Amino acid sequence: MNLLINPETFKKGAIKKFFFNLLLFFFSVIFNIQSVSAISIEKKLEPLTVYYLERVPYFYTFEDGVRGLVVDRVKLVFEKAEIPIKWKLLPAKRHMKFLKANKEKFCTIGWYKNDKRMKFAKYSEYIYQNKTRIALAKADNDKIRSGLTLDDVFLNTQLSLIVKDGYSYGSFIDKKIAKYNPVRQKVTVENISMIRMIHKGRADYFFTSEEEADILIPETGFKRDDFQYVKFSNMPAGLKRYILYSKKVENDIILKVDEAIRKYIHNQ
């Protein structure tokens, strides 16, 4: 039996094996690239749901989509953070219910910060700051005027306040309401209906912001001169509005959005 190996045969076999392994390597690389690309595409097809409610001028549905003072800023920072989003309208009370349930990844926009919400939601950097809070009252209502403290107004039992059921007006006002328990009516209607209630004399005042009142009063058909913007001597600076995330949302997403907020909203 001849145990000698022909060098030419060995050389040819080695070359064939080399090219075979090289082909396997290239196919493996191509497959891995396609797999990574598929994963990237799949991720891009899963935008984060952004729940919003109808409240002019901050968030509202228009002919060409969702608009508003807060909405426009949210669109900007998510675009700059390269995080795709999709918009869904949802009644106000269900926003907090969904956050507490924590069954999906989503965020909801334009909310104030308070201790209760911090227990079941993740907060962004502030996305918008209101002008200083005012009370809206009828122009000829001499029971209330600018220059008083909020405490003075709440101690006046002849004044009737309108509050939206389940709504927070920020920690300063919320704590004052809890302390003084002022005469008030709880309603479920939006601010435009509250303006009509004030105009008809069904209550004396409710809390809002100047930018909101400026837009809503004309929509009711009333004149700006029909009302007075009541400014309180001890009211703090305008409240800051935030994006609230369900706890299922990854921290790296929140950090990217916060970075965009600081750069494009806070100009840091």
C-alpha positions, 0 to 999 in steps of 0.5 A, a space after each residue: 500500500 502506497 502511503 505517500 501523498 501526492 503534493 499536487 493532490 494535497 495542494 489542490 485539496 487545500 485550495 478547494 477547502 480554503 475557498 469553501 471556508 471563505 464562501 461559508 464566511 461570506 455567507 455568514 457575514 451576509 446573513 448576520 448583516 441581514 439579521 441585524 437589518 431586520 431587527 433594526 427595521 422591526 424596532 423602527 416599526 414599533 413607535 412609542 404611543 403618546 396619549 394626549 387629551 383635548 385641551 386648547 391651546 396645549 393639545 388638540 386635534 386639527 385637520 392635519 393631525 395633533 397640534 398645541 403648545 405642548 404637542 409641538 415641543 414633544 414632536 420636536 424632542 422625539 424627532 431629535 432623539 430619533 424615537 418614533 411615536 404615534 398619537 392616541 387620544 384618551 380621556 384625562 382620567 384614563 391616563 392615570 389609570 393606564 400609568 398605574 396599571 403599567 401594562 404597556 410602554 407609552 407616555 402621556 404629555 403635559 402633566 404637572 408633577 406631584 408626589 402621588 404621580 411620582 409613585 407610578 410614573 417616570 418623569 421627563 425634564 419639564 417640556 413647557 412652563 405656563 405663565 403665572 396661574 390666574 383665576 378667570 372671573 366676570 368683569 363686573 364681579 366685585 367680590 374678587 379682584 387682583 392683588 389679593 392672596 389666594 388665602 384671602 379668596 379661599 376664606 371668602 365664603 361668598 365666592 364659588 370656585 369651579 374645579 374639574 373633578 380628578 384634576 390637579 392644579 399643582 401642589 401650591 393650589 392643591 394644598 391651599 384647597 385642602 387647607 381651606 376647603 373653599 366653596 366649590 363645584 366639581 365638574 367634568 366639563 372642559 374649560 370652555 364650558 366653565 367660561 360659560 358657567 362664569 358668564 352666566 353667574 353659576 360660579 365666580 371663578 376658576 383657575 386657568 392660564 393667560 394663554 389658555 384664556 386668551 384662546 378660549 374666550 373668543 371661541 365662546 363668542 364672548 369678549 375679552 372685556 367680559 372677564 377679568 384676569 385675577 392675579 394673586 399676590 402670592 401665586 408662584 411662577 407658572 407651573 411646569 408641564 412634563 412627559 409622564 412615562 409608564 414604568 415599562 419604558 426603558 430609561 435609555 429612551 427617557 434619557 435621550 428625550 431629556 437630552 433633546 429637551 435640555 438642548 432644544 427646549 431649555 437651550 442648554 
